[in-house]
Every structure is written in structure tokens, then in C-alpha cells.
Amino acid sequence: MNKNSSPFADTAAVETAFPLLIKAVMIDLDGTLLDTAHDLAAAANMMLRELGRAELPLETIQSYIGKGIQKLVKRSLTGSLDNEPDAELFERAMPIYERDYMQTLCIDTQPYPGVMEGLNALREAGFHLACITNKAEAFTLPLLRATKLLDYFEIVLSGDSLPKKKPDPMPLLHACKHFDIQPHEMLLIGDSLNDAEAARAAGCHVFCVPYGYNEGRDVRELDCDAIVTSVYDATKLIRKLS
């Protein structure tokens, strides 16, 4: 760790000088801003019951989160990360899950510790803010409204806002264009391989939080500039570039 590094950040193999000088911050939703696992799992088990299938433990469903709801449904049906379910079964399951998740959307979902403090600090420092998620807009916007986070963001890009989603860099580059900044002037805060790969492909900085989902894998394996304990702690590693 170099002399400009922070003691609460685990730096990647290629050391990064802190504070980072940036103009905008993008933040992932599930597993970074909001703990959505209980409500996602409740909907998955409602779907499985209706289809006459066995329910799954919360920990299992939590490991399926991160690549959008279609992937979550497929994984819940097959009990694996990569297998494909029967096409007819999947076609039946998707509308059931979407209906059920709309019912469970914000029963137990809450911002993680440090999120509100972090967003307030970022806004007060004058950073442009974006929320970039693979969750469909039909769920993203109601969740952000219900948790009182929506007004923090100048732009929200959901999994169906653009032709491609994370890990493709398209949403990140779209946000850069929206803010009229270069990729190296942007930071993404996320919790998963999707986030790290998207940021590296776009040429953006990336911090990862350790409390999210990341398909059950350790975030220390990811190629990121720092691992931060909260969104608020991320604010201590950056400075507004004028």
C-alpha cells in the first residue's frame, strides 16, 4: 500500500494513489445500495411453490443474485449457476416471478449501513451521481422511491434501459457521456464481478463493498482499486475534480 493509500481500503495488485480525483460516482443497486436478498428470495420461493417445486434456502438464492431477474429465475429453477431450464418451464415461471416480486418488492429491503451517509456526503461534495443496475426498470424505480434514494441520482440506468447491461461497459460509458466526462473521471461502486469487469472495460475506477452478493464469491478476488466497508467509507478515498 502506498503512502497515499487509506488504512481501511484493500488495494488491488496495481496500486492506486488516493484520493482519486474524479467528477462522478456510479453505484450499483442490489448488494451495494440495498439489501434486497430477502425480498428476492421470498418471490423466488413463492414462484417455486406455485410451480410445484421445492423451496430454496435464502443463502442459495442469495448466491444467484447479480445478473438480473431472468438469470435469478433460471438459477432458481435449475438449482445451479449456469444450467438452462426447460424453455416452456422458464416461460411459465418468468411472469409468475415478476408478479410475486412486485408484491414482495420492499417488505424487508433496506439501505445498507453507510449508504445514506455516503450519498449525503457525495452530494454535498458536488459529485454527479448515477445508479447503474441490472435490475429491470419496473422494479428499480419503485425500489429507489420507496427507500428514498431516487432523488440522489441524476440518472438511473436499469438492466433494460440500454441494449446491453453490466458486465458490458455500455451503461457506464452512457453515464460518462451523460455527464460529459471521460471514463477515468468516473468511479463505480459495486459488489460483484459484473461491476469490476464493466468498470475495467469502460476504463473507469471501481471500488467494491464486501457485504454484497457476488454469486457467493469473495470480493477480494476481484480486480478493483479498493475494497471499502461502506459507501460512506468510499467518500474518504476520492476528491472532486474541478
C-alpha positions in Angstrom: 0.0 0.0 0.0 1.5 3.3 -1.0 1.8 6.4 1.3 -1.4 7.9 -0.1 -3.5 4.8 0.5 -6.1 4.6 3.2 -5.8 2.0 6.0 -9.4 0.9 5.5 -9.0 0.1 1.8 -7.5 -3.1 0.5 -5.8 -2.0 -2.7 -5.6 -4.1 -5.8 -2.3 -5.6 -7.1 -1.7 -2.5 -9.2 -1.6 0.2 -6.5 -3.7 3.3 -6.9 -2.9 6.7 -5.4 -5.5 8.1 -3.1 -7.5 10.2 -3.1 -8.8 9.5 -6.6 -9.6 12.7 -8.5 -13.0 12.2 -10.1 -16.1 14.0 -11.2 -18.9 11.4 -10.9 -19.8 8.3 -9.0 -21.9 5.4 -10.2 -23.4 3.0 -7.7 -24.8 -0.5 -8.1 -28.2 -1.3 -6.5 -28.6 -4.9 -5.3 -25.9 -5.8 -2.8 -24.4 -2.3 -2.8 -27.1 0.3 -2.0 -29.9 -2.0 -0.9 -30.1 -5.4 0.8 -32.7 -6.9 -1.4 -31.9 -10.6 -0.9 -34.8 -11.4 1.5 -37.5 -10.0 -0.8 -35.9 -11.5 -4.0 -35.8 -14.9 -2.2 -39.4 -14.6 -0.9 -40.6 -14.1 -4.5 -38.5 -16.9 -5.8 -40.0 -19.3 -3.3 -43.5 -18.1 -4.0 -42.8 -18.9 -7.7 -41.4 -22.3 -6.9 -44.3 -23.2 -4.7 -46.8 -22.3 -7.5 -44.8 -24.4 -9.9 -44.9 -27.3 -7.5 -41.2 -27.3 -6.9 -39.2 -27.4 -3.7 -38.3 -24.1 -2.0 -34.7 -23.0 -1.7 -32.7 -21.6 1.3 -32.1 -17.8 1.5 -28.3 -18.4 1.2 -28.7 -20.4 -2.0 -30.9 -17.8 -3.7 -28.6 -15.0 -2.5 -25.8 -16.7 -4.4 -28.0 -16.5 -7.5 -28.3 -12.7 -7.4 -26.3 -10.4 -9.6 -27.1 -10.9 -13.3 -30.7 -9.7 -13.4 -34.0 -11.4 -12.7 -34.1 -13.6 -15.7 -30.9 -15.2 -14.6 -32.2 -15.5 -11.0 -35.3 -17.3 -12.2 -33.2 -19.7 -14.3 -30.9 -20.5 -11.4 -33.8 -21.0 -9.0 -35.4 -23.4 -11.4 -32.2 -25.4 -12.1 -30.5 -25.1 -8.7 -27.3 -24.1 -10.5 -25.5 -21.0 -11.7 -25.1 -22.0 -15.3 -27.7 -24.6 -16.4 -30.6 -23.7 -18.6 -34.1 -24.7 -17.5 -36.7 -26.3 -19.8 -37.8 -23.4 -22.1 -41.5 -24.0 -21.5 -41.0 -24.0 -17.8 -39.0 -20.8 -17.9 -41.7 -19.1 -20.0 -44.3 -20.1 -17.3 -42.0 -19.0 -14.5 -41.0 -15.5 -15.5 -44.4 -13.8 -15.3 -45.1 -15.6 -12.0 -41.8 -14.3 -10.6 -42.4 -10.8 -11.8 -45.9 -10.7 -10.3 -44.6 -12.2 -7.0 -41.6 -9.9 -6.8 -43.8 -6.8 -7.3 -45.7 -8.0 -4.1 -42.5 -8.5 -2.1 -40.5 -5.7 -3.6 -39.9 -3.6 -0.5 -41.0 -5.6 2.6 -37.6 -6.3 4.1 -35.4 -4.3 1.7 -33.3 -1.6 3.4 -30.2 0.5 2.6 -27.0 -0.9 3.9 -25.2 0.9 6.8 -23.3 3.9 5.5 -25.4 4.3 2.3 -27.4 7.3 3.4 -24.4 9.0 5.0 -22.3 8.2 1.9 -24.9 9.6 -0.6 -25.3 12.8 1.5 -21.5 13.2 1.6 -21.2 12.7 -2.2 -24.0 15.1 -2.9 -22.6 17.7 -0.6 -19.1 17.4 -2.2 -20.7 18.1 -5.6 -20.2 14.7 -7.4 -22.5 13.8 -10.2 -24.4 10.6 -9.1 -25.7 7.7 -11.2 -27.4 4.4 -10.2 -26.5 1.6 -12.6 -28.1 -1.8 -12.1 -29.1 -5.0 -14.0 -32.5 -4.9 -12.3 -35.4 -4.1 -14.6 -36.7 -0.5 -14.5 -40.1 -1.7 -13.4 -38.5 -2.8 -10.1 -35.6 -0.3 -9.9 -37.6 2.9 -9.8 -40.2 1.8 -7.3 -37.5 0.5 -5.0 -35.5 3.7 -5.2 -38.6 5.7 -4.5 -39.7 3.5 -1.6 -36.3 3.7 0.1 -36.0 7.4 -0.5 -32.9 7.1 -2.7 -34.2 8.1 -6.1 -33.7 11.9 -5.7 -29.9 11.5 -5.1 -29.3 10.3 -8.7 -29.2 12.5 -11.8 -29.5 9.3 -14.0 -30.7 5.8 -13.3 -29.8 3.1 -15.8 -31.6 -0.3 -15.3 -30.9 -3.6 -16.9 -33.4 -2.8 -19.7 -32.6 0.9 -20.2 -30.0 0.1 -22.9 -29.3 -2.7 -25.4 -26.6 -4.1 -23.1 -26.0 -4.3 -19.4 -23.2 -5.0 -17.0 -20.6 -6.6 -17.4 -20.7 -4.8 -20.8 -19.3 -1.3 -20.4 -22.2 0.3 -22.3 -24.2 1.6 -19.3 -21.0 3.1 -17.7 -20.0 4.8 -20.9 -23.5 6.1 -21.4 -23.3 7.7 -17.9 -19.9 9.2 -18.8 -21.5 10.7 -21.9 -24.5 11.9 -20.0 -22.2 13.8 -17.5 -19.8 14.9 -20.4 -16.8 13.4 -18.7 -14.0 10.9 -19.5 -14.2 7.4 -18.1 -11.1 7.9 -15.9 -13.1 10.7 -14.2 -15.8 8.3 -13.1 -15.9 5.8 -10.2 -18.2 2.8 -9.9 -19.0 1.3 -6.5 -20.3 -2.2 -6.7 -20.2 -5.6 -5.1 -19.6 -8.1 -7.9 -17.6 -9.4 -10.8 -20.1 -7.8 -13.1 -19.2 -4.4 -11.7 -15.5 -4.9 -11.8 -15.5 -6.2 -15.4 -17.8 -3.4 -16.6 -15.6 -0.7 -15.0 -12.3 -2.2 -16.3 -13.8 -2.5 -19.8 -15.1 1.1 -19.7 -11.8 2.5 -18.3 -13.4 3.6 -15.0 -12.2 3.3 -11.5 -14.0 0.7 -9.3 -14.4 0.1 -5.6 -16.1 -3.0 -4.2 -18.0 -3.5 -1.0 -17.6 -6.8 0.9 -21.1 -7.3 2.1 -22.9 -7.8 -1.2 -23.8 -10.9 -3.2 -21.1 -11.6 -5.9 -22.6 -15.0 -6.5 -21.2 -16.2 -3.2 -17.6 -15.4 -4.1 -15.1 -13.4 -2.1 -14.7 -9.8 -3.4 -11.0 -9.9 -2.6 -10.7 -12.0 -5.8 -11.9 -9.1 -7.9 -9.8 -6.6 -9.9 -10.8 -3.4 -8.2 -9.0 -0.3 -6.9 -10.1 -0.7 -3.3 -12.4 -2.7 -1.1 -14.4 -0.3 1.1 -16.5 -1.3 4.1 -19.4 1.1 3.1 -20.4 3.7 0.6 -19.6 6.3 3.2 -16.0 5.0 3.5 -15.6 5.2 -0.2 -16.1 9.0 0.1 -12.8 9.2 2.1 -10.8 7.9 -0.9 -12.0 10.3 -3.5 -11.9 14.1 -4.2 -13.9 16.2 -6.5 -12.0 17.1 -9.7 -12.9 20.6 -10.7 
